């Protein structure tokens, strides 16, 4: 299943994965999955060009949410990044919740 995500939110999700990878917040065995999700998201952003939102595999968004949650505990980030990261976390969580509610109705 896929979910519709605004390109700007997807761009921020891609950038968060990059930020946490630069902070070495991922364990060595996690980098393959991180790289795969990063490539998937980055290609969606690049292909989006003139659209407001794109369909992304729900599993990728769940991975980003889980990564954000885990990495927030593993790697300190600059104070100015807290609010944008928290806002993105809430936005992506709401997208997944809405998709799961729609799945349960079907």
N, C-alpha and C positions, 0 to 999 in steps of 0.2 A: 504494500500500500504506500501511496505517496501523500504528501501534504503540501499545500500551497504556502510558500514563504515569500515575503517581500524581499526583493533583491537587496535592499539596504540591510535588512536583518541577516540575510545569508552572507553578505559581505562581512558584516561584523562577526558572524560565527566563524568564518574562515580566518579572520584576523585574530580572534581569540585563540584558536588552535595554534596559530603561528606564535602568538605571544607566549603561550604556555610552553611551547616546544623550545623557544629561546631561553626560557627560564629553567629548562630541564625538569619540568614538572611531571613528565611521563617516565615511567620505568622502561627499561630497554625493550622488554617484551611487548610493550604497548605501541611502539613506534610503527609497526606494520599496519595495525588497525588505524592509528592516527593518520598515517600517510594516505591510506586508502580513502578514508572519509574526507580528508583535506582535498585530495585530488577530485573526488566526486563533487564536493561543494564548489571548489574553484572552477571546475568546468561548467557547472550550472551558472555561476556568476558570469563567466566569460561569454557563454552562449546567450545570456539574457538580453544583452545589448539594449533593446528599446522596450522591454516589457517591465511592468511593475512588480510582478511576482512570478515565481517559477515553481514547478512541482519537483519535490525532492523526496527521496525515499524516507519514510517515517523513521526507519532504523538509523539513518544518518543523523537526523535531528535528535533522536534519543541518545545517540552516542555523544553528540556535542553537549547535551545537557548533563549527562553523566560525567563527562570529562571536566566540564566547568565545576561541577560539585566537588569532584575529587581533587582537581588541581588547585582549587581555592584553598584547600587545606595543606597542600604540599609546597606551594611556592608563593611567597609574598609578592604582591604587585604594588605598584605605585598607587597612592591614595586616590589620585584623580581618575583611576580606572575602575574603582569600585562601583560607582553608580551606573556607568554604561554597561558594565558586565552584568550587574544585578538586573538591570532593565531588560537586557537581552535574554537572560535566564528566564525571567518571568514571561516574556513574549513567546519564546520557543515552547515553554511549558504550556501556555494557553493554547497554542496551535495544536500541540499533541493531544491535550485534553479534549479539545473540540473534535478532533479527528476520531478519537476513541469513543466519544459520545455518539457520533454519527455512525460508527461501525456497530455499536450496540443496538441502534435503532433498526439496522438492516436485518 
